[in-house]
């Protein structure tokens, strides 16, 4: 716990938690939003498959910008 006193450690941990929560929210909320009927005036009325396809750009970005494993 003494390491948490270092500013670099706790800011890195806080940024990682916020980034992880944002990614989790995007993978939960985007499909729900896309699948809402168009009568709600803010949904797209997409099928489950099409809602999954809306996530493809973010998945490709994660693959492209991920750090390669060093074995």
PyMOL commands that set and color helices and strands:
alter all, ss='L'
color gray80, all
select helices_A, chain A and resi 2-5+7-35+38-40+48-53+56-65
alter helices_A, ss='H'
color red, helices_A
deselect
rebuild
show_as cartoon
